[in-house]
Amino acid sequence: MGADVKGDIYEGLLERNAEDTKSGAGQYFTPRALIRAMVECVRPEPNKTIADPACGTGGFFLAAYDFLIAAHAMDKPQKAFLKHETFYGNEIVAGTRRLALMNMFLHNIGEIDGDSMISPNDALVASSPKTYDYVLANPPFGKKSSMSFTNDECEQERDDLTYNRQDFWATTSNKQLNFVQHIRTLLKSTGRAAVVVPDNVLFEGGAGETVRKKLMENTDLHTILRLPTGIFYANGVKANVLFFDNHAASKAPWTKEIWFYATCCSSTTTPPARRRGRKKSGSTTTAPTFTTP
């Protein structure tokens, strides 16, 4: 049995497990149709690196691998780079990390006894020593980061976790805002990112407004794709995909305009509805609005 067949079987088992809402596995499993669409929009190239700071079961890595194999006639050194040096990730849940490593191995990525491409460390704790050409990610949903500890009465308690990093634009316990800031620091000066975020990243004031403003000033946030409700296994989650390109520092904001695309779904198949966003300067921080084309 070939690696492709074994890998597809394993992916199928992961997807079936994710559909079981009682298991809670869906939080680590991004729908593969969405992943493939994001990868095809970013269009990664050979001999370039790809990171995911919350990689779950490795779906973005597998989709990028398949895209690169299908879209490029690579020579032997490029294939070796793809297998051993392209992908880097973090996953703090031990069981999910093991699933991701097995998933990648069954798809012919990495070696079973080689250096691990997926770190068990919390990606948000410190800046990465490396930067990457692409970041593809769906960070975990949930408004606040928290940690468990045992109090003086030997009872378990949880407390909000705030990451105090000098390379962040804002200090906050909001998990998604921290991931957006971290992902920007992961990019090379020519790097590109596609990131799934919930609505609070687009609409929240305070730290959210600061992060949006800085993101538009320091990157070209050129596209926002609004996803239909229910695309994830958690019911009622409203999510978006941010596409932005990093650039070197500049006095003028890099974001000149943002294109908004809204997708809709119903009981019958309908084409995605496209909305054109108003032209926004890099200093605009109001929540997105839509106008007809």
Secondary structure, 3 states (H helix, E strand, C coil): CCHHHHHHHHHHHHHHHHHCCCCCHHHHCCCHHHHHHHHHHHCCCCCCCEEECCCCCCHHHHHHHHHHHHHCCCCHHHHHHHHHCCEEEECCCHHHHHHHHHHHHHCCCCCCCCCCCEECCCCCCCCCCCCEEEEEECCCCCCECEEEEECCCCCEEEEECCCCCCCCCCCCCEHHHHHHHHHHHHEEEEEEEEEEEECHHHHCCCHHHHHHHHHHHHEEEEEEEECCCCCCCCCCCCEEEEEEEECCCCCCCCCCCCEEEECCCCCCCCCCEECEECCCCCCCCCCCCEECC
